[in-house]
Amino acid sequence: MTFEQFSQAVRSDRISPQVLLHGEESYLVDQATRLVMNTLVPPESRDFNMTVVHGRDLRGHELVDQARTLPVFASRRLVVI
């Protein structure tokens, strides 16, 4: 999927519940991550519905806990690793 296709899917709310962003262009991966964060999680709900962790600092059970945590007053919760 190209960045443009992904961007259109995010903006039209047609992305799957789990998304893996990767590629040779780290700039586009960062832009896609920001797009998801800014489009799907409003700034006022980020304290409750968005978690950002670094992969090397994350243990398996912590990832499971984050993934299972329900959103607060929202339809989605975002975990960025």
C-alpha positions in Angstrom: 0.0 0.0 0.0 1.4 3.4 -0.9 1.4 6.3 1.6 -1.3 8.0 -0.4 -3.6 4.9 -0.3 -3.0 4.5 3.4 -3.7 8.2 4.1 -7.0 8.0 2.2 -7.9 4.8 4.1 -7.2 6.5 7.5 -9.1 9.7 6.6 -12.1 7.7 5.4 -12.0 5.4 8.5 -11.3 2.3 6.5 -8.3 0.8 8.3 -8.1 -2.4 10.3 -8.0 -2.5 14.1 -4.3 -3.5 14.0 -1.8 -1.7 11.7 1.9 -2.5 11.2 3.7 0.5 9.7 7.1 -0.3 8.2 9.2 0.5 5.1 12.5 1.8 3.8 11.5 5.4 4.1 11.5 6.2 7.8 10.1 9.7 7.1 6.9 8.2 5.5 6.5 5.7 8.4 6.7 8.7 10.9 4.2 10.6 8.8 1.8 7.7 8.7 2.1 7.3 12.4 1.4 11.0 13.0 -1.6 10.7 10.6 -3.1 7.9 12.5 -2.6 9.6 15.9 -4.0 12.9 14.7 -6.9 11.5 12.8 -8.1 8.7 15.1 -7.4 10.1 18.6 -8.5 13.6 19.4 -6.1 15.6 21.5 -8.5 15.8 24.4 -8.7 12.1 24.8 -5.0 11.2 24.2 -4.3 11.0 28.0 -6.7 8.1 28.3 -6.8 6.5 24.8 -3.2 6.6 23.5 -0.1 5.0 24.7 3.4 5.3 23.2 6.1 2.9 24.3 9.5 2.0 22.9 9.8 -1.6 21.7 13.0 -2.3 23.6 11.4 -1.2 26.9 8.2 -3.3 26.4 7.7 -6.7 27.8 5.2 -9.1 26.3 2.7 -9.1 29.1 2.7 -5.2 29.1 1.8 -5.2 25.4 -1.1 -7.6 26.0 -2.3 -5.4 28.9 -2.1 -2.3 26.7 -3.9 -4.0 23.8 -6.7 -5.3 26.1 -7.3 -1.9 27.8 -10.6 -0.5 26.7 -11.0 3.1 25.4 -12.4 5.7 27.8 -15.4 7.6 26.3 -14.2 6.8 22.8 -14.6 4.1 20.2 -10.9 3.5 19.9 -7.6 3.3 21.8 -4.2 3.6 20.1 -1.0 1.8 21.2 2.1 3.0 19.4 5.2 0.8 19.8 
